[in-house]
């Protein structure tokens, strides 16, 4: 589990999640590179949500809020730009 500062630069953190809250490859790669476990990745994702994405997150069932894969599966279809090919 990674310790210390999760993200030292606010601008880097904000850019890890794409416009409209998309769970981007950059965010996923960043978390993997930093060695974040699933709990830290999930927590960071929740903290980075803004605007309508944050409101959407507030109304999700507890089961999906506890699992990054489930949350991503619910989140991406709603916010993913059809022209953006995210893996």
N, C-alpha and C positions, 0 to 999 in steps of 0.2 A: 504494500500500500504506500502510495506517495505521501510524503509529509511536507510541511512548509507551505510556501505561497503557491496557491493553485495557479494564479495568473497574475504576473507582475505588472502587466500593462492593460488598462481598461480597454484601450482601442483594439488590442490583440484579441481579448476575450469577446468583445462585441462582434468582431469580424469572423469569429469561428462559427457562428450560427448565421446562416444566410438570411437575406431579406425575407420578411414575413415569417421568420421562425423556423425555416427549413433546417432539419437536422442534417448538416452538411458533412461531406467527406472530410473537410478540413477539421471540423470539430471532432469527429471520430478519430482521425489520425492524430490530432493533438493529444487527445486523452490517452490513446495507445502509446504515443511517444513519451508522454510524461509518466506512464506506468500507473495511471489511475485505475482503481478497481471499479466495479460496476456501481457501487454506492456513491463514490466521488463523482463519477461521470454523470450519473442521474442527478445528483445535487447541483452540479455545475450547470447542467442543461436547464434545470428549473430556475436557477438564479439569472440566467441570461435571457430568459423570455421577457419580451416587452409588448406593450400595446395589446392588440386583439389576441395575439398568441398567449400572452399571460392570462388574459381573461378566460380563454378557452381552457387553459391548463387548470384553472381554479375549479372548473366544473367537471373534471374527469373523475371516473370511479377510482376509489382507493386501489383497487387491484392493478389498474394500468399505471398508477403513479408509483408503484413499487417496483416496476420492471421496465428497464430502458427499452428492451425489444418491443414490448407491448405498447409502450408510449410512442415510440417511433412509428410503429405500424398504424396507430390511430392518428398521429400527427401529420405524417407526410402526405397522405391523400388529401387532407384538407388544405395544406399550405404549399405543397410542392407545385412549382411551375411546370406545366406539362412539357415545355420546351427544354427544361433542364434535366439532363440525364445524370441523376445522382445514383450511386450504387449503394 
